[in-house]
Amino acid sequence: MARFEMTGHDRYRIDKAREELAKAAELDMSDDRAMARTMGRLELALQQLLEMLDEDGMS
């Protein structure tokens, strides 16, 4: 598997994904609305990380 150079924007997206993951770990599972928001944020973070990999032809 080839490695690629990460840009500042790539690092920013990775940091934001980590923040969302940490927030999800502290989520009150009884709050349906908070769960839905968190799921959406995690989905977006994952999508952005996958796009970052696809940009370099690593899919």
N, C-alpha and C positions, 0 to 999 in steps of 0.2 A: 504494500500500500504506500503510495507516494505521500509525502508530507507537503504542506503548502505554507506560504507565508501569511500570517494573520495581520490584518490591518488594525488600526485603532478602532475602527467601527466594528470589526469582528470581535475584538476584546470587549467592547461595550455591550454588544448583544449577548455575549457569554456571561458577563457580569449580571446583566438584567435577568437572564434566565436563572442564574443561581439565586438571585434575590427572590424571584417568584417561587422557586422551589422551597426556599427557606420559609416564606410566608405560608405556603401550603402545608408545611409540617406543623404550623401553629394554628391551623384552621379549626374553628369550632364546628364539628361535624353536624351539629344539630341545626345550624343555620343554613337552610336550603339556598337562600339568595347568595350568601357568601361563597358557598360551595360552587354554585353556577358561575359566579364571577371568576373564581380561582381556576376553575376548569377552562374557562375561555382564555384566561391569561397564560396558563400552561400550554394550551394548544397553540396559541400564537407564538410563544417562545420556542416551542419545538419546531414549528413551521419555519421560523426565521433561522434557526440553527441548521435545519436541513437545506434551506435555500443557500446558506453560506457555503455548505459543502458542495452543492450542485453547481454553484458559480465557478468552481474550480474543476468541474468535470469529474468529480469523485463519486458520482452516484452509481 
